[in-house]
């Protein structure tokens, strides 16, 4: 007990293992109590984790898995926040300025259900980073949504809103909203979403430092989202439902180049943070 309290008083996160009744108090006092699988019931009740096979190496795997889950949750939340804020602010700004909405209801519904869902879910199964176990324990009081995440969310949302509304204003030259105007805006926003999802795969690392093909679920989700987008643009009966029209290759290329700016903006912020705050 004295050892545990001394370590905790120095700001350390303490784990304690035990298997007997006399260990129960110490397990309860530690930040993480670990009971042996063959230990007493009292010991198991006091612990947060039980080693079913009494293999100490499982503790290391549990630490790696726990840290990875926490980071994946942050990546998921960061993507959902930036996408939701972008969509809401874009609609709010056009309403405030008294101009027609850049997206029709069917397109908004498609973005919320189909385009955001699979990429966001795939971020939750990002593989474990090999160096994650060497990172120091996070404070139990640390929030999931911190200043660092909010800053990244605001930067990404600002880039997405600016780029999408620029395309919308560029297309709507006569003041009338046409199928081409909404198609260009809709496609631009989705491409921004895809690049934003890519930037969310790591909290601090550049996309050049991660294994781009390590998360097959993410690759499948992005591919499926892009294929479904092309279906809405080029399949005739879907064009009627979603009020879209076919775009030329030059249009697609321009939108891809423009929407990639959200990835570059986030990369620059990560680099800035790594240089000046680490």
N, C-alpha and C positions, 0 to 999 in steps of 0.2 A: 504493500500500500504506500509506504513512504517513497519507494523508488518511483512508482507511478505518478504520485503527486508532484515529486520533484521534477520529473521530466515534463509534466503538463504545465508546471509553473514557468518553465523556460519556453513555452509556446510550441512544444512538440506534440505530435499525434501519437498516442501510445496504444499498441496492441498487446494483449496479454493472453497467453495460452494456459489451459488448466484442464484437469480431469477429475478432481476430487471435490468433496463438499467444502473443504477448507479454502478452495480457490474461488468460490462463488463471489465473495465480497470483492476480491481484486478484479475479477472479470467484469463485475458491474461497474466498478470505479473506472476502468480503462475506457478509452474512446471506442475501442473495438475489442470485445471479449470473444475469444476463440476457444470453443470446447472440443475435446477429443470425442470421436464417435463412440468410443468404449467407456467414456466417462459416466459420471453419475447423472441422474435426471435433474438434480438441483443445479449442477454445473451447466447443463445444457440450457436450462431455463434462464440462467443469468447471462448467458452469452448471446452475442448478436450473430455469430456464425458457428456452425458445427462441422468439423472435419469428419465426414462419414467413414473415410478409409484411413484416418489417422496419418495421412501423408502430408508432411509439412510443406512440400513443394506446391501443394494445391493452394496454399496461402498466396504465393507469388502470382499464380494464375488468377486467383480471385481479385487481387489488387489490380492487375492489368485489365481484367474484364470490367471491374468497377469504374476505373478511370476512363476507359474507352466509352462506356455507356454514358457517363456524364458529359464527355466531350461531344458525343453524337447527339445527345439531347440539345446541347447548346447550338450545334450546327443546324439541327432541325428548326429550333425556335428562331434562330437568326434568319434563315431562309423564309420562313412563314411570315415573320414580322416585316421584313423588307418588301416582300411581294404584296402583302395585304395593305401596308401603308402606301405603297406606290399606287395601287388600284384605287383605294379610297380617296387619296389626295388628288389623283388625276380627275376623277369624277367630280369631286368637290370644287376644284379650281375651274373646270369648264362651266359648272353650274353658277359659280360666283361671278364669272365673267359674262354670263348670259349667252354662251354659245352652245350648240348642240353637243350631246354626249359623244365622245369619240368611239364608244363601243355600244352595241345594242345589247338588250337583255340576254339573248342566247349566247352571245360571245362572252359576256361576263360570267354566265353560269358555267360555260365550258372551261374558262380559265380557272375558276374556283374549284371545280370538281375534278376535272381531268388533267389540266396542265400543272396545277400546284401539287396535287395529291401524290402521284407516283414518285416524282423527283424528291419531294420532301421525305416520304417514307424510306426511300433508298438511302438517304443520308443517315438514317438511324441504324444502318447495318454496315457502316464503313469499317473496314478491317482495322485491327489493332495496330497502332504504330509501334515499331520495334523499340523505340526509345522512350515510350511512355512510362515505363516502370521506373525510370531514373528521375522523373520529374518529382519535385517535392509534394507532399500531401497538401491538398487545398484546405483552407479553413472551413470548418463546418458552418460558419456564419456567412460564407461567401455565397452571394446570390447567383442564380443562373443567368439572369439578365443584368449585366454590370455595365459600367460606363464604356468599356472597350467594345462590347457588343452593340450598345446603343449608337456609338459613333459609327461603326461599320454599317449598321442598319440605315442611319440617316444619310451617309454618303451614297450607298447603293440606291436608296429610294430617290434621292435627289437626281442622280444620273439617269435612272429609269424614267422618272417623270419628265425631266427636261428633254431627253431624247425622243420619247414617245409623243409628247405634245409638239415638238418641233416637226416631226413627220406629219402629224395631223394638220398643223397650220400650213405646212408646205403644200399638202395635197388639196386642202380646202381653199382654193384660191378664189372661188366665185361665191363663197358664203353658203353654198348648198352642200349638204352631206350626201355623197354618192357611195355606191357599193365599193368603189375603188378606195375612197377615203378611209372607210372603216376597215377594209381588208388590209391596207397598208399599216394602219394603226394597230390592229389586232395582231398581225404578224410581227410587227416590231416589238410589241409588248411581250409576246411569247418568246421571241429570241432573246430578249433581255432576261426573261425568266430562266432560260436554259443556261446562259452564261453566269447568271447570278448563282444558280445551283452549283455550278462548277467551282465558283469561288468559295462556296460554303463547305467544301469537302474537308477543309482543314481550318482550324481556328487561327493558327499563326504561320503555318508553312505556306510557301508559294506553291502553285500548281506544278511548277517545274521540279519541286522537291518531293512530291508524292507520286505514288504509282498510279498513273492515269487509268490503267486497266485492272487495278486491284479490286475494284468494287463492280462486279459484273451486274449486280442489281441496278446500280446507278446508270450504267451504260445502257442497259435494256430499257429503263424508264425514260431516259432522254431520247433514245432512238424511237420508242413507241410514241412519245409526245410529238416529236418532229414529223413522223409519218402521219399521225392523226391530223396534224396541222395542214400538211399538204393535201390530205383527203378533203378537208373542209374547203380548201382553196380551189382544187382542181376537179373534184367529183361534182357533176352537174346537180344532182338532187340535193347534195349537201350545201351547194352554193345557194340554192333557193331557201333552205331552212335558215342558214346563218347569214344570208345576205352578203355573200362574198363574191369575188370574181378572180379569175386567173391572173397571176402576176408574172411578168417577164423575168428572165434570169437576171437581168441588170437590177431589177427591183430587189430580188432576193439577196443578191450580192451586196447591194448597198445597205440593206437592213442588217445583214450579218456583220458587216464591218462596223456599223454604228452601234449595234447592241453589244459588241465585244468590249465597248468602252467601260461597261460596268465591271468587267473582269479586271481590266487594266487599272481602274481606279482603286479597286480593293487591293490589288497587288501592290500598288504604290503606298497605300496606307499601311499594309503589313510591313513593308520594307522600312518605312519611316518609323514605325513603332519599334521595330527590331533594332534600328540604329540608335535611336535617342532615348528609349525607355527600357532597355535591357542591359 
